[in-house]
């Protein structure tokens, strides 16, 4: 599992750090990357692969969200998982959402977008549209189920894409 932030001091957007190597995924990881790429081709108005730099009690760190997009005056952080697991929600709650909020995005919510579903634990609920997933994301782990074909959005987000996805505070 990825790093969890503890006592977050600050966060900001950044470019990919030069110290992080670019890998060549194979097997299941490559299938996940292809799924993420398919999402990126369909999901207009979202920032794919936005990097963040931050500091917490554990020191300096970086993280990269899969997708960051505006929705109704909020920021949605989408974590793409080819097959759903609880780890995606733990990454959102323990790392991505606190960092994105500290970097100035308004009231971010996290949703896992997944192709394959396995039995869920009751905390997670799968929905077939982003609108439906957003509705439950406040109180439950929201999973947006997409099979990798067909359109992702049946309607555009209800606010201007640039305005809602711009940090409120510059650090």
Rosetta constraint file for C-alpha pairs under 8 A:
AtomPair CA 1 CA 87 HARMONIC 6.88 0.50
AtomPair CA 1 CA 91 HARMONIC 7.54 0.50
AtomPair CA 2 CA 91 HARMONIC 6.50 0.50
AtomPair CA 2 CA 95 HARMONIC 7.91 0.50
AtomPair CA 3 CA 91 HARMONIC 7.94 0.50
AtomPair CA 3 CA 94 HARMONIC 7.85 0.50
AtomPair CA 3 CA 95 HARMONIC 6.78 0.50
AtomPair CA 4 CA 91 HARMONIC 7.40 0.50
AtomPair CA 4 CA 94 HARMONIC 4.90 0.50
AtomPair CA 4 CA 95 HARMONIC 5.12 0.50
AtomPair CA 5 CA 56 HARMONIC 6.27 0.50
AtomPair CA 5 CA 57 HARMONIC 7.81 0.50
AtomPair CA 5 CA 58 HARMONIC 7.63 0.50
AtomPair CA 5 CA 94 HARMONIC 6.11 0.50
AtomPair CA 5 CA 95 HARMONIC 5.50 0.50
AtomPair CA 5 CA 98 HARMONIC 7.72 0.50
AtomPair CA 6 CA 56 HARMONIC 5.81 0.50
AtomPair CA 6 CA 57 HARMONIC 5.74 0.50
AtomPair CA 6 CA 58 HARMONIC 6.97 0.50
AtomPair CA 7 CA 56 HARMONIC 5.24 0.50
AtomPair CA 7 CA 57 HARMONIC 5.45 0.50
AtomPair CA 8 CA 54 HARMONIC 7.59 0.50
AtomPair CA 8 CA 55 HARMONIC 6.12 0.50
AtomPair CA 8 CA 56 HARMONIC 4.13 0.50
AtomPair CA 8 CA 57 HARMONIC 6.80 0.50
AtomPair CA 8 CA 98 HARMONIC 7.72 0.50
AtomPair CA 8 CA 99 HARMONIC 7.66 0.50
AtomPair CA 8 CA 102 HARMONIC 7.96 0.50
AtomPair CA 9 CA 54 HARMONIC 7.49 0.50
AtomPair CA 9 CA 55 HARMONIC 5.57 0.50
AtomPair CA 9 CA 56 HARMONIC 5.18 0.50
AtomPair CA 9 CA 57 HARMONIC 7.74 0.50
AtomPair CA 10 CA 54 HARMONIC 5.56 0.50
AtomPair CA 10 CA 55 HARMONIC 5.68 0.50
AtomPair CA 10 CA 56 HARMONIC 7.29 0.50
AtomPair CA 10 CA 99 HARMONIC 7.85 0.50
AtomPair CA 10 CA 102 HARMONIC 6.11 0.50
AtomPair CA 10 CA 103 HARMONIC 7.13 0.50
AtomPair CA 11 CA 52 HARMONIC 6.70 0.50
AtomPair CA 11 CA 53 HARMONIC 5.62 0.50
AtomPair CA 11 CA 54 HARMONIC 4.09 0.50
AtomPair CA 11 CA 55 HARMONIC 6.63 0.50
AtomPair CA 11 CA 99 HARMONIC 5.77 0.50
AtomPair CA 11 CA 100 HARMONIC 7.42 0.50
AtomPair CA 11 CA 102 HARMONIC 5.44 0.50
AtomPair CA 11 CA 103 HARMONIC 4.73 0.50
AtomPair CA 11 CA 171 HARMONIC 7.79 0.50
AtomPair CA 12 CA 52 HARMONIC 5.53 0.50
AtomPair CA 12 CA 53 HARMONIC 5.50 0.50
AtomPair CA 12 CA 54 HARMONIC 6.46 0.50
AtomPair CA 12 CA 99 HARMONIC 7.90 0.50
AtomPair CA 12 CA 100 HARMONIC 7.89 0.50
AtomPair CA 12 CA 102 HARMONIC 7.46 0.50
AtomPair CA 12 CA 103 HARMONIC 4.53 0.50
AtomPair CA 12 CA 104 HARMONIC 7.83 0.50
AtomPair CA 12 CA 170 HARMONIC 7.83 0.50
AtomPair CA 12 CA 171 HARMONIC 6.49 0.50
AtomPair CA 13 CA 50 HARMONIC 7.28 0.50
AtomPair CA 13 CA 51 HARMONIC 5.85 0.50
AtomPair CA 13 CA 52 HARMONIC 4.32 0.50
AtomPair CA 13 CA 53 HARMONIC 6.15 0.50
AtomPair CA 13 CA 103 HARMONIC 6.74 0.50
AtomPair CA 14 CA 50 HARMONIC 7.74 0.50
AtomPair CA 14 CA 51 HARMONIC 5.42 0.50
AtomPair CA 14 CA 52 HARMONIC 5.28 0.50
AtomPair CA 14 CA 53 HARMONIC 6.13 0.50
AtomPair CA 15 CA 50 HARMONIC 7.78 0.50
AtomPair CA 15 CA 51 HARMONIC 5.91 0.50
AtomPair CA 15 CA 52 HARMONIC 7.72 0.50
AtomPair CA 16 CA 20 HARMONIC 7.52 0.50
AtomPair CA 16 CA 51 HARMONIC 5.99 0.50
AtomPair CA 17 CA 62 HARMONIC 7.91 0.50
AtomPair CA 25 CA 29 HARMONIC 5.56 0.50
AtomPair CA 25 CA 30 HARMONIC 4.92 0.50
AtomPair CA 25 CA 33 HARMONIC 7.89 0.50
AtomPair CA 26 CA 30 HARMONIC 4.76 0.50
AtomPair CA 26 CA 31 HARMONIC 7.88 0.50
AtomPair CA 27 CA 31 HARMONIC 6.51 0.50
AtomPair CA 28 CA 32 HARMONIC 6.33 0.50
AtomPair CA 29 CA 33 HARMONIC 6.31 0.50
AtomPair CA 30 CA 34 HARMONIC 6.21 0.50
AtomPair CA 31 CA 35 HARMONIC 6.21 0.50
AtomPair CA 31 CA 82 HARMONIC 7.23 0.50
AtomPair CA 32 CA 36 HARMONIC 6.18 0.50
AtomPair CA 32 CA 80 HARMONIC 7.76 0.50
AtomPair CA 32 CA 81 HARMONIC 6.47 0.50
AtomPair CA 32 CA 82 HARMONIC 5.01 0.50
AtomPair CA 33 CA 37 HARMONIC 6.09 0.50
AtomPair CA 34 CA 38 HARMONIC 6.20 0.50
AtomPair CA 35 CA 39 HARMONIC 6.33 0.50
AtomPair CA 35 CA 80 HARMONIC 7.71 0.50
AtomPair CA 35 CA 82 HARMONIC 6.40 0.50
AtomPair CA 35 CA 115 HARMONIC 7.92 0.50
AtomPair CA 35 CA 148 HARMONIC 6.63 0.50
AtomPair CA 36 CA 40 HARMONIC 6.27 0.50
AtomPair CA 36 CA 66 HARMONIC 7.69 0.50
AtomPair CA 36 CA 80 HARMONIC 5.96 0.50
AtomPair CA 36 CA 81 HARMONIC 7.87 0.50
AtomPair CA 37 CA 41 HARMONIC 6.34 0.50
AtomPair CA 38 CA 42 HARMONIC 6.53 0.50
AtomPair CA 38 CA 148 HARMONIC 6.68 0.50
AtomPair CA 39 CA 43 HARMONIC 5.82 0.50
AtomPair CA 39 CA 148 HARMONIC 7.32 0.50
AtomPair CA 39 CA 152 HARMONIC 7.71 0.50
AtomPair CA 40 CA 44 HARMONIC 7.39 0.50
AtomPair CA 40 CA 46 HARMONIC 7.73 0.50
AtomPair CA 40 CA 48 HARMONIC 6.63 0.50
AtomPair CA 42 CA 151 HARMONIC 6.43 0.50
AtomPair CA 42 CA 152 HARMONIC 6.14 0.50
AtomPair CA 42 CA 153 HARMONIC 7.97 0.50
AtomPair CA 43 CA 152 HARMONIC 6.46 0.50
AtomPair CA 43 CA 153 HARMONIC 7.16 0.50
AtomPair CA 45 CA 69 HARMONIC 6.56 0.50
AtomPair CA 45 CA 70 HARMONIC 7.82 0.50
AtomPair CA 45 CA 161 HARMONIC 6.01 0.50
AtomPair CA 46 CA 67 HARMONIC 6.09 0.50
AtomPair CA 46 CA 68 HARMONIC 5.56 0.50
AtomPair CA 46 CA 69 HARMONIC 4.40 0.50
AtomPair CA 46 CA 70 HARMONIC 7.38 0.50
AtomPair CA 47 CA 67 HARMONIC 5.45 0.50
AtomPair CA 47 CA 68 HARMONIC 5.07 0.50
AtomPair CA 47 CA 69 HARMONIC 6.18 0.50
AtomPair CA 48 CA 65 HARMONIC 7.49 0.50
AtomPair CA 48 CA 66 HARMONIC 5.65 0.50
AtomPair CA 48 CA 67 HARMONIC 4.54 0.50
AtomPair CA 48 CA 68 HARMONIC 6.60 0.50
AtomPair CA 49 CA 64 HARMONIC 5.76 0.50
AtomPair CA 49 CA 65 HARMONIC 5.47 0.50
AtomPair CA 49 CA 66 HARMONIC 4.87 0.50
AtomPair CA 49 CA 67 HARMONIC 6.03 0.50
AtomPair CA 50 CA 64 HARMONIC 5.53 0.50
AtomPair CA 50 CA 65 HARMONIC 5.65 0.50
AtomPair CA 50 CA 66 HARMONIC 7.10 0.50
AtomPair CA 50 CA 67 HARMONIC 7.10 0.50
AtomPair CA 50 CA 68 HARMONIC 7.18 0.50
AtomPair CA 51 CA 62 HARMONIC 7.03 0.50
AtomPair CA 51 CA 63 HARMONIC 5.78 0.50
AtomPair CA 51 CA 64 HARMONIC 4.31 0.50
AtomPair CA 51 CA 65 HARMONIC 6.65 0.50
AtomPair CA 52 CA 62 HARMONIC 5.53 0.50
AtomPair CA 52 CA 63 HARMONIC 5.36 0.50
AtomPair CA 52 CA 64 HARMONIC 6.14 0.50
AtomPair CA 52 CA 99 HARMONIC 7.43 0.50
AtomPair CA 52 CA 100 HARMONIC 7.77 0.50
AtomPair CA 53 CA 60 HARMONIC 7.62 0.50
AtomPair CA 53 CA 61 HARMONIC 5.88 0.50
AtomPair CA 53 CA 62 HARMONIC 4.48 0.50
AtomPair CA 53 CA 63 HARMONIC 6.69 0.50
AtomPair CA 54 CA 60 HARMONIC 5.94 0.50
AtomPair CA 54 CA 61 HARMONIC 5.33 0.50
AtomPair CA 54 CA 62 HARMONIC 6.09 0.50
AtomPair CA 54 CA 99 HARMONIC 7.05 0.50
AtomPair CA 55 CA 59 HARMONIC 5.38 0.50
AtomPair CA 55 CA 60 HARMONIC 4.41 0.50
AtomPair CA 55 CA 61 HARMONIC 5.97 0.50
AtomPair CA 56 CA 60 HARMONIC 6.65 0.50
AtomPair CA 56 CA 61 HARMONIC 7.98 0.50
AtomPair CA 63 CA 96 HARMONIC 7.46 0.50
AtomPair CA 64 CA 96 HARMONIC 7.98 0.50
AtomPair CA 65 CA 77 HARMONIC 6.96 0.50
AtomPair CA 65 CA 78 HARMONIC 7.40 0.50
AtomPair CA 65 CA 79 HARMONIC 6.92 0.50
AtomPair CA 65 CA 96 HARMONIC 6.65 0.50
AtomPair CA 66 CA 77 HARMONIC 7.52 0.50
AtomPair CA 66 CA 78 HARMONIC 6.11 0.50
AtomPair CA 66 CA 79 HARMONIC 5.43 0.50
AtomPair CA 66 CA 80 HARMONIC 6.43 0.50
AtomPair CA 67 CA 76 HARMONIC 7.95 0.50
AtomPair CA 67 CA 77 HARMONIC 5.75 0.50
AtomPair CA 67 CA 78 HARMONIC 5.01 0.50
AtomPair CA 67 CA 79 HARMONIC 6.77 0.50
AtomPair CA 68 CA 75 HARMONIC 6.70 0.50
AtomPair CA 68 CA 76 HARMONIC 5.73 0.50
AtomPair CA 68 CA 77 HARMONIC 4.76 0.50
AtomPair CA 68 CA 78 HARMONIC 6.40 0.50
AtomPair CA 68 CA 165 HARMONIC 7.61 0.50
AtomPair CA 69 CA 75 HARMONIC 5.61 0.50
AtomPair CA 69 CA 76 HARMONIC 5.23 0.50
AtomPair CA 69 CA 77 HARMONIC 6.67 0.50
AtomPair CA 69 CA 161 HARMONIC 7.39 0.50
AtomPair CA 69 CA 165 HARMONIC 6.16 0.50
AtomPair CA 70 CA 74 HARMONIC 5.69 0.50
AtomPair CA 70 CA 75 HARMONIC 4.66 0.50
AtomPair CA 70 CA 76 HARMONIC 6.04 0.50
AtomPair CA 70 CA 157 HARMONIC 7.14 0.50
AtomPair CA 70 CA 159 HARMONIC 7.35 0.50
AtomPair CA 70 CA 160 HARMONIC 7.82 0.50
AtomPair CA 70 CA 161 HARMONIC 5.64 0.50
AtomPair CA 70 CA 162 HARMONIC 7.70 0.50
AtomPair CA 70 CA 164 HARMONIC 5.10 0.50
AtomPair CA 70 CA 165 HARMONIC 5.17 0.50
AtomPair CA 71 CA 75 HARMONIC 6.03 0.50
AtomPair CA 71 CA 76 HARMONIC 6.55 0.50
AtomPair CA 71 CA 157 HARMONIC 5.42 0.50
AtomPair CA 71 CA 158 HARMONIC 6.43 0.50
AtomPair CA 71 CA 159 HARMONIC 6.45 0.50
AtomPair CA 71 CA 161 HARMONIC 7.86 0.50
AtomPair CA 71 CA 164 HARMONIC 7.26 0.50
AtomPair CA 72 CA 157 HARMONIC 6.83 0.50
AtomPair CA 72 CA 158 HARMONIC 5.47 0.50
AtomPair CA 72 CA 159 HARMONIC 5.49 0.50
AtomPair CA 72 CA 164 HARMONIC 7.82 0.50
AtomPair CA 73 CA 106 HARMONIC 7.36 0.50
AtomPair CA 73 CA 159 HARMONIC 6.53 0.50
AtomPair CA 73 CA 164 HARMONIC 5.35 0.50
AtomPair CA 74 CA 105 HARMONIC 7.48 0.50
AtomPair CA 74 CA 106 HARMONIC 5.38 0.50
AtomPair CA 74 CA 107 HARMONIC 5.58 0.50
AtomPair CA 74 CA 108 HARMONIC 5.81 0.50
AtomPair CA 74 CA 109 HARMONIC 7.60 0.50
AtomPair CA 74 CA 164 HARMONIC 6.25 0.50
AtomPair CA 74 CA 165 HARMONIC 7.78 0.50
AtomPair CA 75 CA 105 HARMONIC 6.25 0.50
AtomPair CA 75 CA 106 HARMONIC 6.14 0.50
AtomPair CA 75 CA 107 HARMONIC 6.49 0.50
AtomPair CA 75 CA 108 HARMONIC 4.50 0.50
AtomPair CA 75 CA 109 HARMONIC 6.45 0.50
AtomPair CA 75 CA 164 HARMONIC 6.76 0.50
AtomPair CA 75 CA 165 HARMONIC 6.25 0.50
AtomPair CA 76 CA 108 HARMONIC 5.50 0.50
AtomPair CA 76 CA 109 HARMONIC 5.03 0.50
AtomPair CA 76 CA 110 HARMONIC 5.82 0.50
AtomPair CA 76 CA 111 HARMONIC 7.25 0.50
AtomPair CA 77 CA 92 HARMONIC 7.67 0.50
AtomPair CA 77 CA 96 HARMONIC 7.60 0.50
AtomPair CA 77 CA 97 HARMONIC 7.27 0.50
AtomPair CA 77 CA 108 HARMONIC 6.81 0.50
AtomPair CA 77 CA 109 HARMONIC 6.14 0.50
AtomPair CA 77 CA 110 HARMONIC 4.81 0.50
AtomPair CA 77 CA 111 HARMONIC 6.35 0.50
AtomPair CA 78 CA 110 HARMONIC 5.97 0.50
AtomPair CA 78 CA 111 HARMONIC 5.05 0.50
AtomPair CA 78 CA 112 HARMONIC 5.60 0.50
AtomPair CA 78 CA 113 HARMONIC 6.45 0.50
AtomPair CA 79 CA 88 HARMONIC 6.35 0.50
AtomPair CA 79 CA 92 HARMONIC 7.34 0.50
AtomPair CA 79 CA 110 HARMONIC 7.53 0.50
AtomPair CA 79 CA 111 HARMONIC 6.35 0.50
AtomPair CA 79 CA 112 HARMONIC 4.67 0.50
AtomPair CA 79 CA 113 HARMONIC 6.03 0.50
AtomPair CA 80 CA 88 HARMONIC 7.88 0.50
AtomPair CA 80 CA 112 HARMONIC 5.86 0.50
AtomPair CA 80 CA 113 HARMONIC 4.90 0.50
AtomPair CA 80 CA 114 HARMONIC 5.96 0.50
AtomPair CA 81 CA 85 HARMONIC 7.77 0.50
AtomPair CA 81 CA 88 HARMONIC 7.06 0.50
AtomPair CA 81 CA 112 HARMONIC 6.86 0.50
AtomPair CA 81 CA 113 HARMONIC 6.19 0.50
AtomPair CA 81 CA 114 HARMONIC 4.89 0.50
AtomPair CA 81 CA 115 HARMONIC 7.16 0.50
AtomPair CA 82 CA 114 HARMONIC 5.26 0.50
AtomPair CA 82 CA 115 HARMONIC 5.14 0.50
AtomPair CA 82 CA 116 HARMONIC 6.07 0.50
AtomPair CA 83 CA 114 HARMONIC 5.85 0.50
AtomPair CA 83 CA 115 HARMONIC 5.96 0.50
AtomPair CA 83 CA 116 HARMONIC 4.44 0.50
AtomPair CA 83 CA 117 HARMONIC 6.00 0.50
AtomPair CA 83 CA 118 HARMONIC 7.49 0.50
AtomPair CA 84 CA 88 HARMONIC 7.53 0.50
AtomPair CA 84 CA 112 HARMONIC 7.80 0.50
AtomPair CA 84 CA 114 HARMONIC 5.61 0.50
AtomPair CA 84 CA 115 HARMONIC 7.46 0.50
AtomPair CA 84 CA 116 HARMONIC 6.11 0.50
AtomPair CA 84 CA 117 HARMONIC 5.34 0.50
AtomPair CA 84 CA 118 HARMONIC 6.47 0.50
AtomPair CA 85 CA 89 HARMONIC 7.92 0.50
AtomPair CA 85 CA 118 HARMONIC 7.73 0.50
AtomPair CA 86 CA 90 HARMONIC 6.41 0.50
AtomPair CA 87 CA 91 HARMONIC 6.10 0.50
AtomPair CA 88 CA 92 HARMONIC 6.32 0.50
AtomPair CA 88 CA 112 HARMONIC 6.28 0.50
AtomPair CA 89 CA 93 HARMONIC 6.08 0.50
AtomPair CA 89 CA 110 HARMONIC 7.57 0.50
AtomPair CA 89 CA 111 HARMONIC 7.50 0.50
AtomPair CA 89 CA 112 HARMONIC 6.72 0.50
AtomPair CA 89 CA 141 HARMONIC 6.71 0.50
AtomPair CA 90 CA 94 HARMONIC 5.68 0.50
AtomPair CA 90 CA 95 HARMONIC 7.89 0.50
AtomPair CA 91 CA 95 HARMONIC 5.44 0.50
AtomPair CA 91 CA 96 HARMONIC 6.40 0.50
AtomPair CA 92 CA 96 HARMONIC 4.80 0.50
AtomPair CA 92 CA 97 HARMONIC 5.53 0.50
AtomPair CA 92 CA 110 HARMONIC 5.89 0.50
AtomPair CA 92 CA 111 HARMONIC 7.87 0.50
AtomPair CA 93 CA 97 HARMONIC 5.73 0.50
AtomPair CA 93 CA 98 HARMONIC 7.24 0.50
AtomPair CA 93 CA 110 HARMONIC 7.48 0.50
AtomPair CA 94 CA 98 HARMONIC 7.05 0.50
AtomPair CA 95 CA 99 HARMONIC 6.22 0.50
AtomPair CA 96 CA 100 HARMONIC 5.96 0.50
AtomPair CA 97 CA 101 HARMONIC 6.06 0.50
AtomPair CA 97 CA 108 HARMONIC 6.21 0.50
AtomPair CA 97 CA 109 HARMONIC 6.90 0.50
AtomPair CA 97 CA 110 HARMONIC 6.79 0.50
AtomPair CA 98 CA 102 HARMONIC 6.05 0.50
AtomPair CA 99 CA 103 HARMONIC 6.14 0.50
AtomPair CA 100 CA 104 HARMONIC 6.75 0.50
AtomPair CA 100 CA 105 HARMONIC 5.98 0.50
AtomPair CA 100 CA 108 HARMONIC 7.06 0.50
AtomPair CA 101 CA 105 HARMONIC 5.03 0.50
AtomPair CA 101 CA 106 HARMONIC 6.35 0.50
AtomPair CA 101 CA 107 HARMONIC 6.58 0.50
AtomPair CA 101 CA 108 HARMONIC 6.26 0.50
AtomPair CA 103 CA 167 HARMONIC 6.58 0.50
AtomPair CA 103 CA 169 HARMONIC 7.27 0.50
AtomPair CA 103 CA 170 HARMONIC 7.60 0.50
AtomPair CA 103 CA 171 HARMONIC 7.47 0.50
AtomPair CA 104 CA 166 HARMONIC 7.90 0.50
AtomPair CA 104 CA 167 HARMONIC 4.33 0.50
AtomPair CA 104 CA 168 HARMONIC 4.88 0.50
AtomPair CA 104 CA 169 HARMONIC 4.96 0.50
AtomPair CA 104 CA 170 HARMONIC 7.03 0.50
AtomPair CA 105 CA 164 HARMONIC 7.84 0.50
AtomPair CA 105 CA 165 HARMONIC 6.76 0.50
AtomPair CA 105 CA 166 HARMONIC 6.68 0.50
AtomPair CA 105 CA 167 HARMONIC 4.71 0.50
AtomPair CA 105 CA 168 HARMONIC 6.05 0.50
AtomPair CA 106 CA 164 HARMONIC 7.77 0.50
AtomPair CA 106 CA 167 HARMONIC 7.51 0.50
AtomPair CA 106 CA 168 HARMONIC 7.12 0.50
AtomPair CA 109 CA 134 HARMONIC 7.91 0.50
AtomPair CA 109 CA 137 HARMONIC 6.77 0.50
AtomPair CA 109 CA 138 HARMONIC 7.35 0.50
AtomPair CA 110 CA 137 HARMONIC 7.00 0.50
AtomPair CA 110 CA 142 HARMONIC 7.58 0.50
AtomPair CA 111 CA 133 HARMONIC 7.15 0.50
AtomPair CA 111 CA 134 HARMONIC 7.61 0.50
AtomPair CA 111 CA 137 HARMONIC 6.89 0.50
AtomPair CA 111 CA 141 HARMONIC 7.19 0.50
AtomPair CA 111 CA 142 HARMONIC 5.23 0.50
AtomPair CA 111 CA 143 HARMONIC 5.78 0.50
AtomPair CA 111 CA 144 HARMONIC 6.82 0.50
AtomPair CA 112 CA 142 HARMONIC 6.46 0.50
AtomPair CA 112 CA 143 HARMONIC 4.84 0.50
AtomPair CA 112 CA 144 HARMONIC 6.09 0.50
AtomPair CA 113 CA 143 HARMONIC 5.65 0.50
AtomPair CA 113 CA 144 HARMONIC 4.50 0.50
AtomPair CA 113 CA 145 HARMONIC 5.86 0.50
AtomPair CA 113 CA 146 HARMONIC 6.84 0.50
AtomPair CA 114 CA 143 HARMONIC 6.86 0.50
AtomPair CA 114 CA 144 HARMONIC 6.25 0.50
AtomPair CA 114 CA 145 HARMONIC 5.18 0.50
AtomPair CA 114 CA 146 HARMONIC 6.04 0.50
AtomPair CA 114 CA 147 HARMONIC 7.70 0.50
AtomPair CA 115 CA 145 HARMONIC 5.83 0.50
AtomPair CA 115 CA 146 HARMONIC 5.14 0.50
AtomPair CA 115 CA 147 HARMONIC 4.76 0.50
AtomPair CA 115 CA 148 HARMONIC 6.52 0.50
AtomPair CA 116 CA 145 HARMONIC 7.67 0.50
AtomPair CA 116 CA 147 HARMONIC 7.41 0.50
AtomPair CA 117 CA 145 HARMONIC 7.69 0.50
AtomPair CA 120 CA 124 HARMONIC 6.07 0.50
AtomPair CA 120 CA 125 HARMONIC 7.55 0.50
AtomPair CA 123 CA 140 HARMONIC 5.73 0.50
AtomPair CA 123 CA 141 HARMONIC 5.78 0.50
AtomPair CA 124 CA 140 HARMONIC 5.97 0.50
AtomPair CA 124 CA 141 HARMONIC 4.33 0.50
AtomPair CA 124 CA 142 HARMONIC 5.77 0.50
AtomPair CA 124 CA 143 HARMONIC 6.76 0.50
AtomPair CA 125 CA 136 HARMONIC 7.95 0.50
AtomPair CA 125 CA 140 HARMONIC 6.94 0.50
AtomPair CA 125 CA 141 HARMONIC 6.24 0.50
AtomPair CA 125 CA 142 HARMONIC 5.38 0.50
AtomPair CA 125 CA 143 HARMONIC 5.89 0.50
AtomPair CA 126 CA 133 HARMONIC 7.28 0.50
AtomPair CA 126 CA 142 HARMONIC 6.17 0.50
AtomPair CA 126 CA 143 HARMONIC 4.44 0.50
AtomPair CA 126 CA 144 HARMONIC 5.80 0.50
AtomPair CA 126 CA 145 HARMONIC 6.13 0.50
AtomPair CA 127 CA 132 HARMONIC 5.94 0.50
AtomPair CA 127 CA 133 HARMONIC 5.56 0.50
AtomPair CA 127 CA 142 HARMONIC 7.50 0.50
AtomPair CA 127 CA 143 HARMONIC 6.12 0.50
AtomPair CA 127 CA 144 HARMONIC 5.17 0.50
AtomPair CA 127 CA 145 HARMONIC 5.85 0.50
AtomPair CA 128 CA 132 HARMONIC 7.13 0.50
AtomPair CA 128 CA 133 HARMONIC 7.64 0.50
AtomPair CA 128 CA 144 HARMONIC 5.74 0.50
AtomPair CA 128 CA 145 HARMONIC 5.12 0.50
AtomPair CA 128 CA 146 HARMONIC 6.65 0.50
AtomPair CA 129 CA 133 HARMONIC 6.33 0.50
AtomPair CA 129 CA 144 HARMONIC 6.23 0.50
AtomPair CA 129 CA 145 HARMONIC 7.40 0.50
AtomPair CA 129 CA 152 HARMONIC 7.44 0.50
AtomPair CA 129 CA 153 HARMONIC 7.35 0.50
AtomPair CA 130 CA 134 HARMONIC 6.02 0.50
AtomPair CA 130 CA 144 HARMONIC 6.17 0.50
AtomPair CA 130 CA 152 HARMONIC 7.96 0.50
AtomPair CA 130 CA 153 HARMONIC 7.25 0.50
AtomPair CA 131 CA 135 HARMONIC 6.38 0.50
AtomPair CA 132 CA 136 HARMONIC 6.86 0.50
AtomPair CA 133 CA 137 HARMONIC 6.04 0.50
AtomPair CA 133 CA 142 HARMONIC 5.36 0.50
AtomPair CA 133 CA 143 HARMONIC 6.35 0.50
AtomPair CA 133 CA 144 HARMONIC 5.87 0.50
AtomPair CA 134 CA 138 HARMONIC 7.59 0.50
AtomPair CA 134 CA 142 HARMONIC 7.30 0.50
AtomPair CA 136 CA 140 HARMONIC 5.86 0.50
AtomPair CA 136 CA 141 HARMONIC 7.58 0.50
AtomPair CA 136 CA 142 HARMONIC 6.22 0.50
AtomPair CA 137 CA 141 HARMONIC 5.87 0.50
AtomPair CA 137 CA 142 HARMONIC 5.00 0.50
AtomPair CA 146 CA 152 HARMONIC 7.41 0.50
AtomPair CA 157 CA 161 HARMONIC 7.50 0.50
AtomPair CA 159 CA 163 HARMONIC 7.88 0.50
AtomPair CA 159 CA 164 HARMONIC 7.14 0.50
AtomPair CA 160 CA 164 HARMONIC 6.63 0.50
AtomPair CA 161 CA 165 HARMONIC 6.32 0.50
AtomPair CA 162 CA 166 HARMONIC 6.22 0.50
